[in-house]
């Protein structure tokens, strides 16, 4: 066992993960700062348990400006009756709680991106300490992890659930079956550009079933995207046998994200003119977006074309872009 794994986490909790019933509590992380010398960060957590059975870990606000997951999870924590379940539901609506409080993608304390901080460090930054606790104390308890994302302030997406393409195809099938059970309007088999440090990867390394989503964006919500999150999480309880009721399903469009050609990245800075709406199909060579310079007139905008056929599933939300910004993502229809 390495030195990091042997060090105790500074996070403590009064929640007993093995106790039946409903518990609403906190993960308490000491944090000394200018306004409170012996202060702490209290991260809300709920545990709802009834006897033996599978465990699901639900996490929201991995990025703090994504709200569908927290809304659905706060509601589930307040309404789920342990008498109706067999097993255990662990709910963390605000995983990166400092970022969630600030309404920012990353933590205002240490600039930490929670979804690039795993497996974390017990003696690291605030974000790394939270990741370490989740990695060592919560993931081993879980049979399935549902990490609910949206586009945040900078992106807008069609509502989709996703699994990753994995080398172990039996493992991938379990994740794919869970994505199908979530029953979002779109379902995606995803290849990440960079999976290092992600909660996704930490879960998958342990051989656990993992479901993630992107459900909207712009730093806000809609009734439709919140409904997808609420329905999908409840469907996962049914899928795992934790809740005995008929799931509510909708028709889903399966998509692949096979390679980097699905991503359209800006080489320019300026005004973004989208040419394709979310959910529309495109052909290779179609103009997806134009960027207009703002420092001079009389120049034609730069055009960005699709490298392959697909469906526009993600777009840059702001009307301004910088060099290196992701302007659009295509999913390939199955």
PADOLO-901238 format. One record per atom (N, C-alpha, C, O, CB): x, y, z; residue in one letter. Coordinates in pm, whole numbers, plus 50000, padded with zeros to 5 digits. Each point is the difference from the previous one (the first is absolute). Glycine has a CB too. Example, Ala and Ser with C-alpha at 12.3 -4.5 7.8 and 13.67 -1.06 7.14 Angstrom:
BEGIN
513194943150780a
499115011950000a
500905012050000a
501044999850066a
497074988550059a
501545022249803s
500825011950006s
499235010950073s
500515011150017s
500674982649768s
This chain:
BEGIN
500854988050000x
499155012050000x
500885012450000x
500945000950079x
497224986850044x
501545022149789x
500855011849993x
499735009550116x
499014998750072x
501064999149681x
500855011950263x
499935009150114x
498715008050001x
499415002350105x
503074999149893x
497075003049881x
498775007849992x
498804992150051x
499185005350075x
501775007149729x
498964974850155x
498854991950038x
499984997150149x
498944997050056x
501084992849718x
501155011150293x
500074997050143x
499645012150086x
499654998450117x
502094984749833x
498345028849994x
499715012150077x
498495001550019x
499244998049906x
502855013150006x
497474992350209x
498575001850021x
499505012649930x
500735009849986x
499454978350234x
498555011449737x
499395011949942x
499725010150109x
499604996350110x
499384989949705x
501215026750156x
499625010350099x
498495001950009x
499525006950090x
502655004449865x
497084982849953x
498545001449999x
499394990350100x
500394988450009x
499645018849749x
499014997850318x
499274991750096x
498505001649976x
499565009749939x
502314992450231x
497374988349879x
498545000849989x
499364992250112x
500574990350050x
499605012249701x
498645001850291x
499214992650098x
499034990349933x
499304992650068x
500915026750087x
499754980849712x
499154990749927x
500584986050011x
501204998049981x
498085020349859x
499874972150189x
500374985950007x
499504993249873x
498794998349983x
501135001550273x
501004996449655x
499614994449871x
499344986350012x
499394995249904x
502475017549995x
498254980950218x
499444986650017x
498665000150074x
499394989450018x
502935001749984x
497215020450041x
498785000750080x
498775001049910x
499995007649904x
501285003350282x
497714981549846x
498745000849927x
499275012950033x
500195005950107x
499664969149893x
499315029349907x
499215012250020x
500525011349914x
500714997949901x
498794994950331x
500135019449808x
500395012049926x
500925008350087x
499705002750116x
498134997349754x
503295004050073x
500925008950070x
500365011649908x
500404998049885x
500524982850253x
498955031349914x
500425012049928x
501115006450082x
499785003850115x
497914999849779x
503484997550049x
501125005350075x
500995007349912x
499645005449895x
500074976450266x
501535018349882x
501055007549931x
501294992049998x
500264991850088x
498675029849980x
501884981049832x
501414996950006x
500695012950045x
499885010349934x
499994971649882x
500835017450295x
500615012050057x
501495000149970x
500744991150042x
497535009450141x
502175009849744x
501405001249958x
500595012650063x
499585011049967x
499944977049815x
501465010550310x
500625011850061x
500595009349893x
500654995749906x
499864990850300x
499235026549813x
500495009949905x
500265013050075x
499075007350034x
499654981849774x
502545013750217x
500405012150070x
500215011249900x
500794998749906x
500294987750277x
498215024749837x
500125011249906x
499815013150075x
499795000050121x
499364985649689x
500925025550118x
500025013150063x
498765002750084x
500085006850103x
501295001149709x
497484986950146x
498765002950069x
499684990150112x
499085002350079x
500115007849710x
501554978850218x
499734989950102x
501244991350019x
500274991049922x
497265009050020x
503225003050164x
501294993450022x
499854985050016x
500844992449950x
500005028450156x
498114974849962x
499754985650019x
498704996149928x
499174992750053x
502045007750170x
498655004649657x
498784997749924x
499964986249936x
500944992250010x
498945032149949x
499014973149974x
499854987349927x
499025002049885x
499165009050002x
501334977750208x
499655004649691x
499064999349889x
499094988250028x
500474988950025x
501185021549808x
497054991950163x
499044989450027x
499274996449871x
499245007949945x
500484999950293x
500534980249715x
499474995449873x
498804991150027x
500154989450060x
502135011849831x
496515002850067x
498804992150031x
500074985949941x
500484998049888x
498205023350118x
500844969150072x
499934986249954x
498794993350065x
499685002750116x
502844996249853x
496824992749956x
498874992250053x
500254985249972x
500544996349896x
497855023150069x
501214972450132x
500074985549984x
498624994350034x
499485002150109x
503014997349947x
496944993549848x
498694993750018x
500204985149979x
500414995749892x
498305025050030x
501014971450183x
500374985849995x
498884991550058x
499335003850096x
503095002149923x
497424982449920x
499064990250051x
500544986149970x
499844994949890x
498205020950079x
502604978250130x
500464986349988x
501094998249896x
500715009349963x
497064983650108x
502354994649884x
501024996649901x
499515003449860x
498795000749974x
502074980950176x
500075020549762x
499665003149862x
501075008749939x
500975003550067x
496614994749985x
502265005349822x
501015008149931x
500105014050058x
499085004850067x
500514982049725x
501545019650181x
500225013950042x
500225008649877x
500784996749911x
500224995850308x
498295018749776x
500235010049897x
500545012650066x
499485004550102x
498694985949752x
502885015250088x
500525013050041x
499625010149893x
500334998349883x
501604991250244x
497355021049914x
499595010649909x
500795012650034x
500065004150116x
497624985949859x
502935016249923x
500755012350021x
499535010749903x
499814997549881x
502174989350200x
497845025149971x
499675011749920x
501015011050026x
500764999250096x
496814994649907x
502445016449913x
500895011650015x
501464995750011x
500775006350073x
497385006250038x
502234977049818x
501424997249979x
500645012749945x
501135003550037x
498444971649921x
499715031549955x
500285013949961x
498895008650057x
498824996949985x
502404996049800x
499165017950281x
499055007150085x
498975008449929x
499115005450066x
502654994750094x
498325001349708x
499015008149927x
499074991249917x
499455004449899x
502205014550092x
498164968550053x
499144990549931x
498924995450098x
500324994250103x
501574998249743x
496835010250122x
498985000150104x
498924989249991x
499304997750099x
501135025949910x
499424969749878x
498944990049992x
500204988850102x
499064995950067x
500685009349690x
501504990150255x
500294989450096x
499695003950143x
499284992750068x
502464999349778x
498785019450203x
499685004150137x
498505001450026x
499534996050106x
502655015649899x
497064993949900x
498565001450021x
499364986450018x
499234997950094x
500755023149770x
500344969650048x
499404986650008x
500434992950128x
499214992850060x
500765006049689x
501285003150292x
500514992850117x
499495005850131x
499694992550093x
502335001849775x
497885018950142x
499425005850121x
498564995350017x
499564997050111x
501945023349868x
497764978949909x
498624995150009x
499964985350041x
499204996250086x
500125020349738x
501544975250116x
499994985950036x
500394998050146x
499414991650068x
501155002649696x
500425013350285x
500414998750139x
498865003450095x
499894994350109x
502455011249825x
496815003950025x
498915004450087x
498774991049993x
499155000450089x
501685022649883x
499064968849922x
498744992849979x
500134984849997x
499004993150020x
500265026749855x
501934974850102x
500134985549987x
499804993250136x
500695003250096x
500884999949710x
497484987650200x
499664993050125x
500784986950005x
499924992149907x
497775018450098x
503064987150103x
500764987550007x
499124987549993x
500484989449960x
501225022750173x
497064989049905x
499114988249993x
499774995649856x
499614988649975x
499285018950237x
501345001649693x
499744997049860x
501214994149927x
499894996449883x
498465021950119x
502794980750067x
501214995649931x
500594987650064x
499684996450114x
500765027249820x
500424969949991x
500824988950050x
501435003049962x
500384998749884x
497714984350097x
502705021050115x
501375003849972x
500305013750057x
499465003950103x
500494982249691x
500945021250138x
500505012650056x
500165010549890x
500494997249891x
500704990050291x
498395024949851x
500145011449910x
500825010650072x
499595005150105x
498184990049779x
503385008350061x
500865010550055x
499945011949905x
500274998649880x
501284984450234x
498095028549939x
499745011749916x
500905011650042x
499995004350115x
497624988349852x
503175012449936x
500825012150020x
499625010149892x
500584999849892x
501344986750211x
497135022449926x
499555009549897x
501055010349961x
499965005449890x
497764991550196x
503245006050005x
501015010249973x
501394994450021x
500655003150100x
497755014749968x
502084974149839x
501284993250017x
501145009950020x
500734999150098x
498424982049761x
501015028350049x
500995010650019x
499275011750067x
499635009749934x
501774983049862x
498425006350334x
499095009250069x
500455014549993x
499155008749982x
500264972650170x
501895022049862x
500395014049985x
499645005549862x
499545011449990x
502324984650170x
498334996149735x
499635004549866x
498495001549988x
499525009449937x
502514979449969x
497225002050154x
498555000449996x
499475012550070x
499095006649950x
500854968350045x
500625028350121x
499595012150072x
500265012649918x
499245009650006x
501234978750210x
500635011649709x
500385011849922x
499365000449862x
500105010149931x
502034990150193x
497224988849834x
499434999449866x
501055000349892x
499815005949894x
498195005150194x
503144982549941x
501124999849906x
500354985749964x
499704990750075x
501185030950020x
499754976549791x
500424986749959x
501024994250097x
499934988250036x
499635018049725x
501385002150281x
501094995550086x
499935007050136x
499285009850018x
502144985949779x
499344999050297x
499965005150137x
500615013950009x
501085002349946x
499054974350139x
499195032949982x
500595013250019x
501144999850102x
500755009750011x
497045000349931x
502344979050133x
501054999150102x
501344996649938x
500995006750025x
497304986450143x
501744996349750x
501274995249947x
500004998849847x
500964994749943x
499374993250271x
498615017049719x
499834999049855x
499874985549953x
500164997149882x
501155024150093x
498424969650118x
499984986049968x
498794995849918x
498875003350033x
502384993050173x
499004996349686x
498964993749920x
499824985950056x
500874991549982x
499685022449807x
498344983650279x
499814987250066x
500134988349903x
500504989450037x
498015021950127x
501054990749713x
500044989049904x
501354998549932x
500124993449897x
497465009950067x
503445003050093x
501384997649959x
500884997850124x
501225000649990x
498445013549801x
499724983250325x
500734999350127x
500144985950056x
500684998150101x
498515024649944x
500174967449892x
500014986450054x
501314993049963x
500535002349891x
496944996650095x
503054992550101x
499404994650123x
500095009150121x
499524996350108x
501024981849804x
500075033550074x
500065009450111x
501174997150094x
500764990549982x
496785012050002x
502575006350118x
501054998750101x
499455004150136x
499355010450010x
502464994149817x
498434987750277x
499535003950133x
500745012150055x
499515006650092x
499884969849949x
501805026649903x
500785011650044x
500135010349889x
500935008150001x
500334977250157x
497825014449747x
500075009049886x
499175012650019x
499785004650112x
500614975749745x
499155025250032x
499135011850002x
498614996050050x
499714988250020x
501605022349789x
497854999450211x
498624997250043x
499324990649902x
499364990350041x
500525032350069x
500244980249760x
499374991549899x
500564985950003x
499254990349990x
500375029949868x
501694978650156x
500644986750006x
499594992250123x
499884987849995x
502045021549879x
497854997650237x
499594993250123x
498584994249986x
499734989050046x
501745026550089x
497644992149800x
498644994949976x
500084987949906x
499364989850025x
499645033350008x
501774978149860x
500134988949906x
500574987650068x
499544988949975x
500795027549839x
500654985550273x
500594988650071x
498974993050088x
499944987750003x
502285024049995x
496964996050072x
498994993850087x
499014991949917x
499674988650034x
500575030250131x
499294987149726x
499064992949913x
500664987449945x
499384989349998x
499485032449942x
502374979550016x
500704988849937x
500234988550098x
499854988349963x
501255027949883x
499264987050277x
500384989450094x
498864995350090x
500024988750049x
502255020849947x
496744999150027x
498974996650098x
498614997749940x
499204992850059x
502115020350102x
498394993049725x
498674998549942x
499984990649879x
499114991649989x
500375031350092x
501484978549828x
499994991449882x
500054985150034x
499324992249934x
501795026249942x
499664977450225x
499994985750033x
498654994850046x
499734988049991x
502645014450069x
496755006549990x
498684995850046x
499024998149884x
499014992950013x
501415019350200x
499874994249673x
499005001249893x
500094988549901x
501084995149968x
499005029650058x
498754971149925x
499924991049885x
499865007949871x
500444995549894x
498534986950251x
500435029349864x
499805008749884x
500155014450046x
499595003550111x
498864979849777x
502125025150027x
500165014350027x
499345007749888x
500254997449882x
501924998850245x
496985013349909x
499355008949904x
500495014250027x
499655006050102x
498294978949881x
502855020549926x
500575013450012x
499315008949899x
500244998849879x
502014992150201x
496885018049968x
499115007649912x
500625013549965x
500205008550086x
497794980050015x
502315013149771x
500615012349948x
499035007249907x
499054994149947x
503244995550072x
497985023249962x
499385008249895x
501105008449938x
501174998450035x
496565002350085x
501925008149790x
501025007749930x
500625011250079x
501035005549961x
497794988849837x
500555009450316x
500515011350075x
499825013049925x
499235000949904x
502404984150205x
499105025249935x
499825013449942x
500555001149858x
499595008949925x
500525000350304x
500834981949732x
500705002149873x
499514991249887x
500335002449884x
501605004150249x
497274983249898x
499534990849896x
498504998050011x
499405002150105x
502824986549895x
497195007349888x
498614995449999x
499984986849925x
500654998449897x
498425025450111x
500164966750044x
499984986649941x
498574995349979x
499065004850064x
503134989950046x
497664995749798x
498764992350000x
500044991250124x
501084996650047x
498725003749695x
499054995750314x
500034991750121x
500384985649968x
499244992749936x
499025022050166x
502944981349944x
500434986349974x
500624993750124x
500585006850084x
499784999149676x
499504980850248x
500754991850095x
501084992749923x
499854997649880x
498144999650272x
503114999449917x
501154994549928x
500734989550082x
499995000150123x
500235021549756x
500424969450048x
500984990950057x
501265001249916x
499985005649891x
498234978450197x
502895010649963x
501265000649927x
500274986849927x
499564989350042x
501325027150127x
499834984849723x
500514988249931x
501144994650086x
500985007050025x
498375001849742x
500544978650278x
500944994250094x
500674987649940x
499414993349916x
499225015450275x
502594988349851x
500674988049949x
499314987050043x
500014990249926x
502115022650077x
497294987250117x
499254988450049x
498565001349949x
499235008250050x
502264989650159x
498164994249692x
498705001749935x
498844995550089x
498895005049984x
502244991749798x
499114994050312x
498944996350095x
499705011950091x
498845002950030x
501874972749963x
500345031050050x
499855012150083x
499285010949920x
499095006550052x
503014987750076x
498315007849748x
499365010149916x
498514996949980x
499185009149999x
503014994949886x
497484983250099x
498594996349981x
499175003450122x
498875004649987x
501844977149860x
499835016150273x
499275003650122x
499745015050004x
498915004450037x
502134976250084x
499965027149841x
499825014649999x
499005004149892x
499155008650023x
503204994450062x
497744990849800x
499075003149890x
498564996650039x
499085007649969x
502764988249865x
497964992950233x
498664996250044x
499445010250099x
498815003149998x
501774972749967x
500285029450122x
499555010250095x
499655013049930x
499045006750038x
502394982750138x
499355014349723x
499685012049921x
498664998349931x
499195009349997x
503264995349967x
497304983649981x
498704997449936x
498885001150101x
498945005349969x
502174979649864x
499125010150289x
498985000750104x
499735014450042x
498865003450032x
501834973950047x
500345031249922x
499815014150035x
498975006549909x
499185008050044x
503194993250039x
497674995349789x
498985003949903x
499955015049977x
498965006450018x
499744973650050x
502445025549893x
500045013949956x
499595000849853x
500014989849931x
501825015650236x
497815006349783x
499665001149859x
501124995549906x
499734994949891x
498785023950171x
502754983149980x
501154995249925x
500864991450092x
500105002850120x
499865017649728x
500664969250096x
500934991450074x
501274998949919x
499964998449878x
498154988550232x
503045013949958x
501275002049931x
501064990250049x
500164998150120x
499265025949849x
501304969849937x
501224992450030x
501175009649976x
500215004549887x
498744972850047x
501805025850171x
500905011449998x
501474995850011x
500344990850075x
497845023050027x
502674993149822x
501444999350018x
500465013950044x
499835009649926x
500444971849898x
500325019650296x
500435013050052x
501295004549931x
500834991749963x
498095003150259x
501235018349761x
501275005449951x
501104997950102x
501144997349964x
497625019649900x
500914984350265x
500974998150108x
499234995350123x
499255007750059x
502325010249848x
498614969550132x
499254994250111x
500804999750130x
499514994750100x
499274991649735x
502435019350166x
500844999850120x
499385008850108x
499665011649974x
502404984249886x
497794998850261x
499525007850113x
498505000750013x
499505006650090x
502525006249887x
497244980549934x
498555001050003x
499404990350102x
500554989250024x
499475017749735x
498874997050301x
499234990950083x
499624987749918x
500054988850049x
499065030350089x
500524983049737x
499664989149910x
501064989050003x
499704988250018x
499055028049837x
502504988150126x
501114990649992x
500214992950133x
500274988050003x
500805026249822x
498824993250287x
500174994050132x
498974989050024x
500314989650058x
500625032150028x
497844980749871x
498944990150015x
500284987949912x
499884988650044x
498475029650010x
502024984249823x
500204989249903x
501214991350035x
499994988049976x
498975026449849x
502084991750233x
501174992350043x
499604989550104x
500594989350006x
500895030649949x
497524983350126x
499524990650103x
499034989749943x
499544991350073x
500755026750097x
499414983049701x
499084990549939x
498545002850027x
499154991349979x
502644992350039x
497915028550030x
498625003550034x
499255004949876x
500605004749903x
500125001250331x
497964993149773x
499145005449893x
499955015250014x
499825005250110x
498804973549882x
501535028249896x
500045014650003x
499105005749892x
500014995649885x
502335003850204x
496865010649951x
499145007549908x
500285014850021x
500035004850113x
498164977149890x
502015025349889x
500135014550008x
498995006249905x
499384992949920x
503075005550141x
497385014649946x
499045007049915x
500545013649960x
500955005150059x
497164982850052x
501275017749790x
500025014449970x
498565003549968x
499414994449907x
503055005850005x
496965009250164x
498545001549993x
499525013949959x
498795002550003x
501104980350170x
500985026049790x
499535013449963x
501175009550006x
501054997149943x
496634998350145x
502175015949978x
501155008950013x
499625014650011x
498855003550030x
502434980149844x
499705024850102x
499815014450012x
499965004850144x
499645011550026x
499144987649762x
501584992150307x
499985003950140x
498605001050056x
499785006950100x
502315005149862x
496954981249976x
498625000250048x
499374986449971x
500694990549963x
499125034649999x
498874974250055x
499274987649976x
498735003049922x
499625011549982x
501324978450229x
498414999549744x
498665001049942x
499134989350063x
500534990350056x
500385019049724x
497784992050213x
499144989350051x
500304986649933x
499914989550064x
498335027549984x
502114983449825x
500254987649926x
501274993150048x
500004987950020x
498825021949783x
502264997950217x
501254993750039x
499964995150145x
500584989650032x
500625025049804x
498124992950251x
499834995350138x
499194987250002x
500304990850077x
499835032850008x
498844975749832x
499174987949995x
500824987949955x
499804988950050x
498185025349899x
502954987849957x
500874989049956x
500854994950116x
500144987950018x
499925021749750x
500494999650311x
500834996050115x
499184992450104x
500444989650050x
501035030349910x
497364985250073x
499164993450101x
499584986249954x
500104990250075x
499085032150002x
500354976849799x
499534987249948x
501174990049989x
499864988350035x
498295023549838x
502984993050078x
501134991249978x
500554994050128x
500314988150004x
500215025249798x
499604994850303x
500524994850126x
499054989650060x
500444989850052x
500755032049987x
497544980949953x
499034990350051x
500044987149918x
499874989150054x
498675029850029x
501634982549786x
500114988249915x
501214991550037x
499944987749993x
498945025049824x
502224993850222x
501184992350042x
499734992050126x
500514988950015x
500945028449880x
497774988250196x
499614992450120x
499234987549961x
500194989350058x
499745031950076x
499194980249768x
499244988449951x
500934990149932x
499904987950021x
498065026349949x
502954990949948x
500934991549925x
500844991550094x
500294988449969x
499775028649848x
500354988750297x
500874992950093x
499224991150096x
500594992650079x
501015026149903x
497064982050013x
499194992150093x
499915006350138x
499574993450095x
501094986549780x
499725032550138x
499885007150128x
498565004350022x
499535000350114x
502855007649869x
496944995649911x
498625004650005x
499164991049911x
500334997849883x
500395026150162x
498204970850009x
499134991249923x
498815008049947x
498975001150067x
501744979050073x
499435025249742x
498915006649929x
500355000049853x
501154997649963x
498275017050237x
499624988049717x
500255000349857x
500745012949963x
499545010950034x
498394975149925x
503205012949973x
500705012249957x
499185007649896x
499174994249929x
503034994650118x
498065024049945x
499365008549899x
501025002549890x
501015006750023x
497455004450150x
501304983549709x
500985000849894x
499505008449883x
498795001849982x
502084975850086x
500085027449856x
499705007449877x
500874994249889x
500984992950027x
498405028450101x
500274981649750x
500844995649888x
501325007650003x
500025012250017x
497934982549845x
503154998050122x
501315006550002x
500704998149868x
499854989649935x
500315006750312x
500615013649712x
500824999249880x
501434996850042x
500645007950068x
497885008549807x
501994971850084x
501364996150034x
500995006649905x
499795000549879x
499384977650211x
501905027049969x
501075006749926x
501364994650045x
500154995350113x
498415025449862x
502414980249937x
501384997050033x
500825012949996x
499655009449930x
500134967149978x
501305023750169x
500995010749992x
501364993249983x
500754998750097x
497855017550049x
501724979449732x
501114990749982x
501405006150004x
500964993050029x
497484994149839x
501695026050103x
501365005549991x
499965015150008x
498955006250017x
501774974249845x
500485025650125x
500135014550013x
499355007949890x
499815012050016x
502264983650100x
497574998049772x
499325007349892x
498605004750042x
499395008249932x
501904978249903x
498225008450278x
498695004450050x
500075013850063x
498965006450020x
500424969750019x
501825028749993x
500175012750071x
500455010749901x
500914997849920x
499664990150295x
498815023749793x
500375011449915x
500555010950092x
499275005750081x
498954988749743x
503075008350163x
500725009050091x
500375012849926x
500384999749883x
500534980650248x
498965030949938x
500255013049938x
501495002949986x
500794997950093x
497065010250002x
502534996949789x
501345005349976x
500005015250001x
501045006349979x
499524973449886x
498295026350161x
499855014549992x
499345005350126x
499464992450082x
500395006349668x
500205014450264x
499285006950108x
499035009949937x
500345007049905x
501624990350255x
496825003149895x
499045009749946x
498574996450033x
499714993350099x
501885011349720x
497515000150094x
498574997550016x
499644986649937x
500414997049887x
499125027950114x
499734967150072x
499604986849951x
498645000949932x
499025004650059x
502314984250124x
498625006949692x
498754998949927x
499694985149980x
500594993749913x
499795028749969x
498694972050196x
499654985949978x
499204998649872x
499135008249971x
500884987450277x
500284994049677x
499304997749872x
499124987650004x
499214997849908x
502685013349976x
498244980950220x
499214987850016x
499425000150140x
500705003250096x
500744983949739x
497305009350179x
499354999750131x
500264986650069x
500244989849934x
497985026049983x
501724984350215x
500144987750076x
498984989649952x
498835003249978x
502025009950221x
499614974749786x
499124989149959x
499864998549850x
499404990349954x
499405013350256x
501735005749712x
499914999049855x
501114991049946x
501084999250058x
497895023849931x
500754970449900x
501004991749934x
500855008449907x
499545009949943x
498944970350073x
502785015749970x
500935006849910x
500714989649915x
500084988350037x
500245030850128x
500184985349722x
500814991749912x
501445005050005x
500245011950025x
497774983349825x
502944996050126x
501395004249992x
500145011349898x
499544999049887x
501234977750177x
499875034049980x
500175011649912x
499005011150025x
500215011249954x
500684973449880x
498025012550238x
499045010650034x
500645010250094x
500794996450087x
497304987349883x
501565028950011x
500485010550090x
499214999350130x
498775001550000x
501895013549804x
500034982650305x
499364998950131x
499995013550071x
499055003250072x
501674972849943x
500335031949966x
500105012950070x
500925009449923x
500854995649923x
498744993250299x
500225024149801x
500905010249949x
500465008650116x
499285001950098x
499574998249676x
502385005050215x
500525009150102x
500385013149932x
500785000249904x
500074980450239x
498595030349908x
500235013449945x
501015007450088x
499855000650122x
497815000049780x
503365005050036x
500965008350074x
499285012550052x
499085005149937x
502844986549921x
498525013150258x
499375011950058x
500945012050001x
499635010850046x
498954974350094x
502675013049810x
500965010950007x
500115007849869x
500695010249993x
500564976650174x
498045008549729x
500005007549874x
498804995849916x
499464989050017x
503065013049988x
497085006949905x
498914996849907x
500584996149865x
501205001549975x
497265014550145x
500664979049794x
500394997549862x
500644986649975x
500484997649889x
499805026250092x
499764967250119x
500584986849981x
498924989250011x
499115001050084x
503095007350007x
497894981849827x
499044989050005x
500234991650126x
501144998750046x
498755000849701x
499054995050309x
500164991750119x
500714986849967x
499974995349886x
497965015150210x
502694983850004x
500574986649986x
498874989850009x
499135001050086x
503085006550014x
497824982749812x
498984989650000x
500564987050055x
501144996349973x
497745014549830x
500284982450275x
500374987250059x
499024989449951x
498795001250018x
502205010150188x
499574978349732x
499174989949936x
500074986750073x
500994996850065x
499365014849717x
498594980850205x
499964986650059x
500984991049927x
500085000049877x
497505003150190x
503184989050012x
500954990549942x
499334986749968x
500604991449934x
501245019750192x
496924987149920x
499294987449978x
498505002450008x
499575010550046x
502364976450049x
497305003749861x
498545000650018x
499694998350148x
500734993350073x
498864997449694x
499315015350277x
499624998250140x
498825008650041x
499305005749916x
503034988750131x
497495006450083x
498965008150063x
500685009750095x
500884996150077x
497394985249905x
501345031450013x
500605009950092x
499424997850139x
498815002450024x
501505014449787x
500544978750283x
499524996950135x
500505009750106x
499465000650111x
500454975649821x
501135031550035x
500545009850095x
500395012449922x
500534999049890x
500314982950268x
498885029949900x
500455012449937x
500535009550106x
499584999550116x
498754997649698x
502585011650146x
500485010650088x
498845009450029x
499295004049908x
503074994349999x
497455005450219x
498815007750036x
500195015049982x
499115006849950x
500314975250209x
501715023149882x
500235014449992x
500145004549856x
500384992149913x
500735007250310x
498575013349751x
500135005649866x
501415003949963x
500255004149887x
497475003850138x
503234991050070x
501415002849974x
500804987250018x
499714992050089x
500025032149986x
501294974149842x
500884988550014x
501455004649998x
500325010649947x
497984974449944x
502565006850168x
501445002349998x
500684988249933x
499404989449980x
500475024650231x
501384987949755x
500784989149941x
500044988250096x
500315001650118x
501085015049751x
498304971650080x
500024987950081x
498664996150057x
499864989150054x
502445016550000x
496695003249936x
498674996650050x
499374989049913x
500164999949878x
499565023650212x
499574967549976x
499194990249927x
498715006849957x
499225004550084x
501784976050048x
498785020349737x
498825006749948x
498834990449978x
498845004050006x
502675012649887x
498814970850081x
498944990649968x
500524985750014x
501204997449986x
497735019349857x
500144974250185x
500314985650005x
498934992749921x
498815002850012x
502324999250216x
499324988649690x
499094991949921x
499894985950058x
501004994250042x
499575019349755x
498234981250203x
499794986050026x
499664993149870x
499335005649914x
499904999250320x
501254982849752x
499784992549877x
498834990550020x
500004991850092x
502445009949847x
496564999649973x
498794992050016x
500284985149983x
500744995849911x
497935023650005x
500724972750172x
500094985549994x
498724994949936x
499834988049983x
501665010750222x
